Amino acid sequence: MKKHLATIAAALTLSGAAQAATGSPDYVLTVGLAHDGTPLATSTSIIRDSLGAVSPLLFESGQSIGYGVCTKLANGIKLDSHQKFVGRRLLVDTKNSVGGSFDLVVSAADTSLSGVTKTGPADCVSEVVNTTGLDVHDVAVHLNAGESTTVRLGDPHYTLMLKLVAE
């Protein structure tokens, strides 16, 4: 048992020494989503750590609504089930990072359910989840460490602030 503990302690020491030797900082992203100036959500996350591991920033509050899609085939019908998220969600993913320069992709939603409607012929009915509100995907953002930016989301009522710092 002592041998195993000594091995684990040595591994942790080497890991800590390797991290200290890299001298690379953690890159911390702070986000703030607002609607008409009223803050809706804020979050802070390490998007690239000192070892180079990249992590997305994701927060969400809402629910997934299930719905069915029917497709007529030559010899029958095919039924598929799907999910649509309704609520508030923000995803910031790193597509590329070199040094303190980051290429990010932002997706944001602030939706509410307005109903589920049925469509199609009586023998092959599908459902459509109807929502209202903000729902944007894949907005490209370039950000350098030490900078802040406001991301345009296509709706003038919403603002998304991003700030990237090296710690």
N, C-alpha and C positions, 0 to 999 in steps of 0.2 A: 504494500500500500504506500509506504514511504517513497518507494521508487517511482510510482505513478505520480504522486504529488510533486516530487522533484522535477519530473519531466514536464508536468503542466506549468509549474512555476517558471521553468527555463523557457518554455514556449511563450508564455506571457511576457517575460522580460525581453525576449528577442523581438516580439511583436511591437512592444512599446518602443524599443530602441529603433526599430525600422521606421516606425511612424515619426519619431523625433528626428531621424536622419533625413527624411524626405524634405522637411522644411516647408511642405506645401500646406497652405491654409485650408480650412473648411470654407466653402462658399455658401453663404446663408441668404436665402431669398425671403423677403417679406412682401406679402401681398395684401391689398385692401380693395374690396369690391364695395361700391356704393351705388345707390339709386337716388337720383335727384339730391345728391349731397348727403344723404343719410347712410351711414355705414351699415352694410348688410353682413359682411364677414371679413375677418382679418386672420392671417396665419403667418407663421414663420417656420421655415424648414431648411435643413441642410440639403442642397441639391447636388453638391459634389463634396465628398469628405477629403481629408488630407491624404488618404490612400488612393484617391482617384475614383472611388465608387460613386456612381451617379444614381440619384433617386428622384422620382417625380414628386411634385407637391400636389396632393389631392385632398380636397375636403368636399363632403356632400352631406346634405340633410334633405331627406325626401323619401320617396318610395318608388319601387318598380311596379308598373301596372302591366299585367299580363293581357295579351290579346292573341286572337287566332287569325291565321290567313289561310284561305282555301284557294286551291288552284285546280282547275279542271284538267284532267289528263284524258288521253284517248280511251283508256280502259277504266276510268273511274275518277276519283278526286284525291287530292293530296292535302292534308291538313298540317300546318306548321304552327307552333306556338312561339311567340316572341315576347320581349319585355321592352317597355319604354320607361325611362326614368322621368319622374315628375318631382320637381323641387328645386333646390339650390345646389349647384355643383361647380367646382372650379378645379381644373386640371392644368398644371404647367409642367410640361415634359421637356427635357433637354435633348435636342437633336444632335448638337455638336458643341464641344467646349475645348478650347485651347488656351492654356494659361488662365487668365481672368476674363476671357471673352466667351460669351455663351450665345448660342442660337437656340431659342426656346420656341415652343409651340403651345398656344393657349387655347383651351376650350372652356366656355362658360355657359351656365344655364341658370335661369331664375324663372321657372315655369310653374303654372298651376293647371290643374285638370279642368277642362271645360266640358268633358263628356266622352263617351265611347259610342261611336255610331256603327251601325251595321251596313254593309254594302255588298253588292253582288246578287246573283239570282238565288231563288229560294232553295235550290238544291246544292248551293256552294256559297254560303254566307261567310264573309270576312268581317273583321272588326278593325276600326281605326281609332286610335287614341288621340283625341283632340286636346291640344294644350295652347295656352296663351303665354306670352312673355318672351324673355330673352333666351335664345338657344343658338350659340355660335360655336363653330368648330375650326380648329387648325389655323389660328391667327399667328403668323410668324412674328417674332420679336427678337431683336438683337440687343444684348445688354452686356455691358462691361462692369467688372467689379468697381464699386464706388459710385455707380450711377443709379439714378431713378428714372422711371419713364411712366407715362400714362398711355395705356393701350386702348385704342379705339375698337369698340365692340360692335359698331354698326347701329347702335341705338343711342341717341344723344342723352337719354336719361341715365345711362349706366357709365360708370368710370371704373377702370381697373388700374390701380397704382402698383408698380413693381419696383423694388429696391434690392440691389444685390451688393453684399459686402463680403470681404474676405476677412476671416477671423483667425 
